[in-house]
Amino acid sequence: MTHRIAFAGFRHPHIHSLWRVAKAHPDIEITAAWESDAATREQLSAAGEVTITHENYSDLLAPGVCDIIAIGAVYAERGALAIAALEAGKHVISDKPICTDLAELEKIEGFAREKGLMIGCQLDLVEHPSVRKLQSLIRENHIGRVCTITISAQHPLRYGTRAAWYFEPGQHGGTINDIGIHVFHLAPWLTGSQWEKTLLSRTWNAKAAATPHFQDCAQFYGVLENNIACFADVSYLAPDQTGYDLPNYWRITVHGTRGMCEISYGSSEVIIATDQDSARRIESPATDTPRGYLKDFLDEIHGAPSAEGLTSNVVLTASRLALEAQQIADKGAKS
């Protein structure tokens, strides 16, 4: 079965990875592309990878153009684009976050359910080999019952280099919704326990002093089923030049009743130490090929969703939890 996919927006570089994967997929045909921003259209033309085919987004939604809309626009625009696509009977796959407002999420969820349409998202952190090995160690009970998860996801701010719209009022939608959504997907996936409640959530402005409305620091704490506690720091405080290479870029530490295990995104080492070990041990990352978010999305469209894959329900749940945590932080910042 060939899927016809149209791309709506290229303002965030993540969408280019979906473009390349879709272009190489034997069952996907890229039929159209649209971008509202003139400067971005010029950049795309100069790069030569993407050809813009339509001037108006509404034309992408016309019958026969596509059956899937892929969204990579400015964060604040994504909800409206997704809602319009669902109303037109199109499946939607988006870079994260899929929207920046709980009311928009309600509409997305409602239209998807009503019309039998699927929602995909580029939540690809769980595809990393070390992250998948971490899940195996946890699920195979090497460290006993999981008690705590501590996540450091410090990102470089790169003010002046990062896309300028990030720092424009109303365009970003919040650091927890931007980065923290990965945590709300990752923690249940690692442990098999669902997120129950966010207890504390805070954002504030620190490094991005030139744009005081931009809350570049973000932390939250919550509880999963089986009394598992999770703390996450998803701030934009990592050094600009080396931030993606340092250990605190997606450093995930899990403690259980019989030991602990830890990974860092930029390292191939998977560390484990149990009560019986006299020294820490190093495990190798997973070597199998992950299913991937695109396969999960297409399989659900075909009516055969993976039992633990990235289904529409998983995407919508992680999105809701991130938006609720962001809302808690926003209310705290105003009080």
HUGI-V470817 format. One record per backbone hydrogen bond with DSSP energy under -0.5 kcal/mol. NH is the residue of the N-H (numbers start at 1). CO is the residue of the C=O. If there is no record, write none. Layout:
nh->NH co->CO
nh->NH co->CO
This chain:
nh->3 co->27
nh->5 co->3
nh->5 co->29
nh->6 co->68
nh->7 co->32
nh->8 co->70
nh->9 co->7
nh->9 co->34
nh->11 co->72
nh->12 co->72
nh->15 co->12
nh->16 co->13
nh->17 co->13
nh->17 co->14
nh->18 co->14
nh->19 co->15
nh->20 co->16
nh->21 co->17
nh->22 co->18
nh->23 co->19
nh->24 co->20
nh->25 co->21
nh->25 co->22
nh->28 co->25
nh->29 co->3
nh->31 co->5
nh->31 co->29
nh->32 co->5
nh->34 co->7
nh->41 co->37
nh->42 co->38
nh->43 co->39
nh->44 co->40
nh->45 co->41
nh->46 co->42
nh->47 co->43
nh->48 co->44
nh->50 co->44
nh->52 co->50
nh->53 co->33
nh->54 co->33
nh->59 co->56
nh->60 co->56
nh->60 co->57
nh->61 co->57
nh->61 co->58
nh->62 co->59
nh->65 co->62
nh->66 co->62
nh->67 co->4
nh->68 co->4
nh->69 co->91
nh->70 co->6
nh->71 co->93
nh->72 co->8
nh->73 co->8
nh->76 co->171
nh->77 co->74
nh->78 co->74
nh->78 co->75
nh->79 co->75
nh->81 co->77
nh->82 co->78
nh->83 co->79
nh->84 co->80
nh->85 co->81
nh->86 co->82
nh->87 co->83
nh->88 co->84
nh->89 co->86
nh->90 co->85
nh->91 co->67
nh->92 co->118
nh->93 co->69
nh->94 co->120
nh->95 co->71
nh->105 co->101
nh->106 co->102
nh->107 co->103
nh->108 co->104
nh->109 co->105
nh->110 co->106
nh->111 co->107
nh->112 co->108
nh->113 co->109
nh->114 co->110
nh->115 co->111
nh->116 co->112
nh->117 co->112
nh->120 co->92
nh->120 co->118
nh->122 co->94
nh->123 co->121
nh->124 co->122
nh->127 co->124
nh->128 co->125
nh->132 co->128
nh->133 co->129
nh->134 co->130
nh->135 co->131
nh->136 co->132
nh->137 co->133
nh->138 co->134
nh->139 co->135
nh->140 co->136
nh->141 co->138
nh->142 co->137
nh->144 co->141
nh->147 co->255
nh->148 co->255
nh->149 co->229
nh->150 co->253
nh->151 co->231
nh->152 co->251
nh->153 co->151
nh->153 co->233
nh->154 co->248
nh->155 co->235
nh->157 co->238
nh->161 co->158
nh->162 co->158
nh->166 co->163
nh->167 co->164
nh->168 co->165
nh->171 co->168
nh->172 co->168
nh->178 co->174
nh->179 co->175
nh->180 co->175
nh->181 co->176
nh->182 co->179
nh->183 co->180
nh->184 co->180
nh->185 co->181
nh->186 co->182
nh->187 co->183
nh->189 co->185
nh->190 co->186
nh->191 co->187
nh->192 co->188
nh->196 co->223
nh->197 co->223
nh->199 co->197
nh->199 co->221
nh->200 co->221
nh->202 co->219
nh->204 co->217
nh->209 co->207
nh->211 co->208
nh->214 co->211
nh->215 co->213
nh->216 co->214
nh->217 co->204
nh->219 co->202
nh->220 co->232
nh->221 co->200
nh->222 co->230
nh->223 co->197
nh->224 co->228
nh->225 co->194
nh->227 co->224
nh->228 co->224
nh->228 co->225
nh->229 co->147
nh->230 co->222
nh->231 co->149
nh->232 co->220
nh->233 co->151
nh->234 co->218
nh->234 co->232
nh->236 co->216
nh->237 co->235
nh->238 co->155
nh->243 co->239
nh->245 co->242
nh->246 co->242
nh->246 co->243
nh->249 co->246
nh->250 co->152
nh->250 co->248
nh->251 co->152
nh->252 co->250
nh->252 co->263
nh->253 co->150
nh->253 co->251
nh->254 co->261
nh->255 co->148
nh->256 co->259
nh->257 co->145
nh->258 co->143
nh->259 co->143
nh->259 co->256
nh->260 co->273
nh->261 co->254
nh->262 co->271
nh->263 co->252
nh->264 co->269
nh->265 co->249
nh->265 co->250
nh->267 co->264
nh->270 co->283
nh->271 co->262
nh->271 co->269
nh->272 co->281
nh->273 co->260
nh->275 co->258
nh->277 co->274
nh->281 co->272
nh->283 co->270
nh->283 co->281
nh->285 co->268
nh->286 co->129
nh->290 co->288
nh->296 co->292
nh->297 co->293
nh->298 co->294
nh->299 co->295
nh->300 co->296
nh->301 co->297
nh->302 co->298
nh->303 co->300
nh->304 co->299
nh->309 co->306
nh->311 co->309
nh->315 co->311
nh->316 co->312
nh->317 co->313
nh->318 co->314
nh->319 co->315
nh->320 co->316
nh->321 co->317
nh->322 co->318
nh->323 co->319
nh->324 co->320
nh->325 co->321
nh->326 co->322
nh->327 co->323
nh->328 co->324
nh->329 co->325
nh->330 co->326
nh->331 co->327
nh->332 co->328
nh->333 co->329
nh->334 co->330
nh->335 co->331
